[in-house]
C-alpha cells in the first residue's frame, strides 16, 4: 500500500512548504547560530539591527502604499505588526544613530526589490518571511538576555515585540492570509518573493558575521 502526502492548502501552506529549503539554509547560518546561542557580540548585534532597520523601514513604507490600493489586505492588521519603531528604540538604547547606518549589499538588494515590487503579492511574500521570524526570535531574546544578564528586554524589542501575544497574532495572520482570494499567479509570485527573501537574508547574515 502506498501513501501520498497531501499538497499544502492555502497560501500559507504553500509558503511554508515551498520555502522550506531556503528557510533551513538561512537558519543554519553562523550569525543565526550565534544569536540563538546568545554568543553574538554587541557590535555584530548592532549591525544586525541596523541592517534590519533599513529593510523594515522600506518594507513598511511600501506596505502603507499598497494598503490604500488593495483593500483585500485591510484585514491583515499589518500596521500593528510593524517593526521599524521597535528597531529604532533598540538602536537608541544601544547608542546607534540611524543616520550612521550604511547598507550592506544584502540589505541594499532587498531594499531595491521592495522599492521595485510590482504587486502586493511581492511585498506579502517578503512580509511572510519577517513576520514568521518573530516566532523564533522570542527564544533569541531570552538567550541574549541570559547571556548579557538582562531581564528588562531593553535593546530587544525587535526580537520580542509582542510578548505572550505572539502566537495568537501569528495564528491570526495565517488565517487572514489564507482567507484572501489570491490568484494562482499571485501565489506563485508570493512564493518566489519569499524564497528570494530567505536567500537575501542568508547573504546578509554572512556579510554581518564576517564584518
Residue, then its C-alpha position, 0 to 999 in steps of 0.5 A: x500500500x502506498x501513501x501520498x502526502x497531501x499538497x499544502x492548502x492555502x497560501x500559507x501552506x504553500x509558503x511554508x512548504x515551498x520555502x522550506x529549503x531556503x528557510x533551513x539554509x538561512x537558519x543554519x547560518x553562523x550569525x543565526x547560530x550565534x544569536x540563538x546561542x546568545x554568543x553574538x557580540x554587541x557590535x555584530x548585534x548592532x549591525x544586525x539591527x541596523x541592517x534590519x532597520x533599513x529593510x523594515x523601514x522600506x518594507x513598511x513604507x511600501x506596505x502603507x502604499x499598497x494598503x490604500x490600493x488593495x483593500x483585500x489586505x485591510x484585514x491583515x492588521x499589518x500596521x500593528x505588526x510593524x517593526x521599524x519603531x521597535x528597531x529604532x528604540x533598540x538602536x537608541x538604547x544601544x547608542x546607534x544613530x540611524x543616520x550612521x547606518x550604511x547598507x550592506x549589499x544584502x540589505x541594499x538588494x532587498x531594499x531595491x526589490x521592495x522599492x521595485x515590487x510590482x504587486x502586493x503579492x511581492x511585498x506579502x511574500x517578503x512580509x511572510x518571511x519577517x513576520x514568521x521570524x518573530x516566532x523564533x526570535x522570542x527564544x533569541x531574546x531570552x538567550x541574549x538576555x541570559x547571556x548579557x544578564x538582562x531581564x528588562x528586554x531593553x535593546x530587544x524589542x525587535x526580537x520580542x515585540x509582542x510578548x505572550x501575544x505572539x502566537x495568537x497574532x501569528x495564528x491570526x495572520x495565517x488565517x487572514x492570509x489564507x482567507x484572501x482570494x489570491x490568484x494562482x499567479x499571485x501565489x506563485x509570485x508570493x512564493x518566489x518573493x519569499x524564497x528570494x527573501x530567505x536567500x537575501x537574508x542568508x547573504x546578509x547574515x554572512x556579510x554581518x558575521x564576517x564584518 
